[in-house]
Amino acid sequence: MFKSVFIKYISAFMLINILSILLSTTIITTLANSYDENNKIRTVSGVAYSITDFVIEDYVTSGRLSFNDYLNQSLHDIKPILDIMAINLDDIVVFISDGAGDIKLAGGSERSKTYAGDDGILSDDEEISYPPEIAKQLQEGGTIIRTDTLDGFFTENHIVYILPITSLDGKVVGSVMTSTVASGMDELMNAMVKTIIMSSLWLMLAALIAIYIISERLVSPIRAMSRAAKEFAAGHFDVRVPVVGSDEVAELAEAFNNMASSLEHSEEMRRMFLANVSHDLRTPMTTISGFIDGILDGAIPPEKHEHYLGVIATEVRRLSRLVSSLLDITRIQAGERKFNMEPFDICEQAREIIISSEQRLEDKKLDVVFDADADNLYVAADRDAIHQILYNICDNAIKFSREGGRYEIGIHETGGKITVSVYNEGSGIPEEDLPYVFDRFYKSDKSRGLDKTGVGLGLYIARTIIEAHKEKIWVESEYGKWCRFSFTLTKTLPAEER
């Protein structure tokens, strides 16, 4: 049930919201109840102190020796005072008792009539008394504050405040008790709780809709990526994920699509490589096999053996170059090829390559230009590896040059680096192929009309070697007009000057 990220997200959100509602409701109701109870305690205590002060003062000035005699004679006079003091206070009932805890008078709000009728005076046969525990506490002279039924004195919870009345000699002769119903906030609390819960539920519903929309936008591309990844596993690299918006998820989807494009291109290059290698293996092997069979069975006359053996030797060398390139890649990928960094003259190396290609340059009537900042420029690199790169680039430039076109090797110094570039006028490279020129298995001449010997590994090897030197290699081209390959090397001094 909870395997889906979406379900987990929504469930966590709902749980947090429900807990938040319960917690906020509990806190608010607790604070409200506490405030109401404290407020009622302040009210009943204020009334209790006021009435107690009045009774004590009136009792002292009456000159009567007995507090009970004072109460019996003054009840009718005290009752209006009780009612006046509680006239603006709903539900407050004031009780006055004698020293034994017997209630003599009840006044205050209309509720007092339920205890002592209209006149508030309790006759001997109507008297009600404090519970024994309360009477005992009063005799000890302490103030009593309670929120309960007062041991059954009331039928429901009341907030009770009892003050003792003492004589001049410190003896407890009576008490004043003020009380009010403790559950006066129940209806307000119920309404408040309902309001909080209803408003929270509406807010949670709105938030849930918003979260659903947002999370669906987050999860939907992930689902699409999951489906696409399964398609990739099945070998279908043409699947793409829709990119919506410009947030982080959209960036992830775009990166995923770029990865898919790279995988698709790599797969296409792999197929092309296998096709090229198969062709380059099959063709010379078929040629070699045919000519050898012809020589062995006498179909080729002896005077032509030398010519056909030369063809066989050429095809064997072609196979050797292919195997050598494959081995080079294997060694580079395994990190087994080590580079010997030493100073050498890159200008001299470039001149040697031009001289070695002289016949091919003349055959194509190319306009050869050698442009260097100096006759000798020294670089720190692996001589053989750089020769392999430069020779490969120069060979490709000649191969793809148009007859009579410009062929230029440039060697220039820029900021402590030597930039070597090889330019030719000819077929060039299509703009859409430029990002893949240095990939494995890439062949610009897909028709094999010009490039009959390569298998698309030379430039990949060149890039790998240059990157191992911590340098850069790049290509610029205008399709059908020209092409320039360039790479950098670190400038250094000749060995004898170091």
Secondary structure by P-SEA (a helix, b strand, c coil): ccccaaaaaaaaaaaaaaaaaaaaaaaaaaaaaaaaaaaaaaaaaaaaaaaaaaaaaaaaaaccccaaaaaaaccccaaaaaaaaacccccbbbbbbccccccccccccccccccccccccccccccccccaaaaaaaaabbbbbbccccccccccccbbbbbbbbccccccccbbbbbcccccaaaaaaaaaaaaaaaaaaaaaaaaaaaaaaaaaaaaaaaaaaaaaaaaaaccccbbbbbccccaaaaaaaaaaaaaaaaaaaaaaaaaaaaaaaaaaaaaaaaaaaaaaaaaaccccccaaaaaaaaaaaaaaaaaaaaaaaaaaaaaaaccbbbbbbbbcaaaaaaaaaaaaaaaaaaaccbbbbbbcccbbbbbccaaaaaaaaaaaaaaaaaaccccbbbbbbbbbcccbbbbbbbbbccccccccccccccccccccccccccccccccaaaaaaaaaaaaccccccccccccbbbbbbbbbbbcccccc
